[in-house]
Amino acid sequence: MKAVVTVTGKDKVGIIAMASAECAKYGANIVDISQTVLQEYFAMIMLVEIEKLSVGFSAFAEAMNATGKEYGVDIRVMHEDIFNAMHRI
């Protein structure tokens, strides 16, 4: 199982380190990552494996969002089932 993690906000040092450390903390393995800086804005999308999460998916998503708020960026986590369901429509 996989999830898509998005991180957006004003660019500053350490965003990738913070997000990847938070993923590792809960056992999410980053399998792909894309990031860019658009003028002063940071945008990143990560594909993470979530089979070995140390907490439930909802708790992981809430923890990532809370950490993002503390750091001053927006972090959203979406389960791959959302994308698979949209594909079937």
N, C-alpha and C positions, 0 to 999 in steps of 0.2 A: 504494500500500500504506500501511496505517496501523497504529499500535500504540496501546495504552492504557497510560498511565503513571499509577500511583497513588503518592501520597506521604502517609504518615501518621506521626504522632508528637506529642510535646509541642510546643505552639505556641511559636514564638519569631520574632523579627524576621529577615526575609531568606529564608524558605523558598521563596517563589515566585521570588524573584530567583535563588537558587541553582539551582533546578530548571530554570528557563527558560534560564539561562546555560549549563547543562550540555547541554541539548538543542541550543542554538545551536552549541555547540562541536563537536558531531558532525553537524550539518546536519539535525537533526530540526526540522520546522516545526510549531509548535503551531497547530492549527486550531480547537480548542475547549477550554475550561477551566472547571471548576467547583470551587470550594473553600468550605470552611466551617470554623468553629471551634466545637467542642462543648465548652463550659466551657474547660478548658485544653488540649484536644486538637485538633490540626490534621488535616484530611483534604482531599485534593485529587485530582481525576481530570483528566487531560489526554488529549486525542486528538491524536496527532502523525502527520504524514506522514513516512514513512521512506524514500521513493524515493531521496533524495539523501544518505543517510548516508555519511560519510567512512570508516566502518569497517563490518564485518559486523554483522548484527543482534545476534548473541550477544555480541559485544564491546561494542556499545552498551548492551545490557541489563546486562552485568556492570559497566561503567563507571558507569552511573547508580546501581546498587546500592551500589557502593563509595563513591561520592561521598555518597550518603545516609548511609551508616554513619559517614563522617568528620564529617558535619554533625549526626548524632544523630537522624536520621529513617529510616524504612523506605521505600525506593523500589523498586517492582516494575514491570517492563515486560513486557507481553503482546502478542504479535503478533495482528492481527485474525483470522488463520486459526483461532485457538483458538475465537473467538466464532462464526465462520462454520461451523465443524465442529459445534459444539454445536447450532446452529440446524437442521442437517440431520438430527439424531437424531429 
